[in-house]
Every structure is written in structure tokens, then in C-alpha cells.
Amino acid sequence: MSINDLFNKANKLFLNQDYFEGLQIYKEILAKYPKNTRLNEEVKKQVKKFKNPISQTYKKEEIEKFFQLRQDGQASVVTNILLDNL
């Protein structure tokens, strides 16, 4: 399979949200063509396209309280609070 075919296959996998298989193809390209510069650009494109932003759901003070509770041996309280908010 040519390098272009491998890139096309990986890109189709990413479009189908089969990220792990797409990454496997990228690893295959890296192994076969370690000096290929296109791979870096393709990876950047995929990260930009499929990266989901993470929104902060807890305020800094709440997070600090969770850590304090954990240090005080009340990890189960923290776990229950977090599970309730899922």
C-alpha cells in the first residue's frame, strides 16, 4: 500500500470516529517512512479537527475542597459528589 493510500485510509478512519485504528495507521506510516514530514501535519490536522474542548464544571474553591476532603480521609464523600453530578 502506498503512503497516500495509508493517509487516505487513516483519514477515513478518523472521519468514522475510529481514532485508535487511525492512529495505528499513522504508527505504520511512521515505521515505514520515519522521515516523512506530512505525517506531522496530518496529526496536527486531526487533533485540531477532533479535539473536544473540556469545560470546567467545578470552581477552584470546590476543587480545593475536594482535595482537602480526600486528605482528611473522606475520599468516598468526594466520589459520591462527583458521581451525583455525572
N, C-alpha and C positions, 0 to 999 in steps of 0.2 A: 504494500500500500504506500502511495506517495505521501510526502509530507502535507501536501494540500488536501489530500483525501483524509488524512488524520485530523487536520484542523477542522475540516468540514464536519467530520463525524463528532468530534468533541463539541463543536458549537451547536449541533443539533441536539446532543445530549443535554447541554445546558438549557436550551430552549424548552426541552421536555422536563425540566427540573430534575434531571438525573445527574446531580452535581458530582457525586462520587465517581460515577463512570466517566464523566467528562474529565475529571481530574486524573483518572487513571490513564486516559489517552494522552493528556498533557505530560504525564510522567513518562509514558512510552516515547513521546516526541523528544523529551529531554535526554532520555537514554540513547536514542538513535542519533540525535542531532544536537549534541551538547552546546555547540557554538551558535545555534540558531537564535537570531535576535527577535524574530517575530513572536516567539513563544512568550517573552516578557510582555510584549504589547497586548497579546491576546489575553493573558492572565489579568492584566490591568483592566481591560475592557470588560471581562466577565465580572470582576469584583465590583466595578462601578455599576454595571447593569443590574446585578442580582443582590447586591448588599442591601440588607434591610436596616433602616435606622433603628436604634434601640432608644426607646423613650424612657426617661427616668420616671418611675412610679412612686418613689419614696423621697421625701425631703432628707437633706443631710442630717438633720436632727433625729429623724426617725431611724435612719441607718445607724447612727451612733448609739441610739438607744438599743437597737437590736444587738450590736456588738457588746454593749455593756451587760445586757441580759445573758448573753452567751457566756461571758466571762464570769458572771455570777452563778453559773451552773443551771441556767434556765433556758437551755437551747430548745427544749420542747415547746416552750411558750412562743419563741420566735418562729419555730417551724409551723406551729398551728396558725399564727397570724398570717404568715406568708401563704400557707395553703388555703386559708379562707379567702384570700384576695386573688386567687388564680381565676 
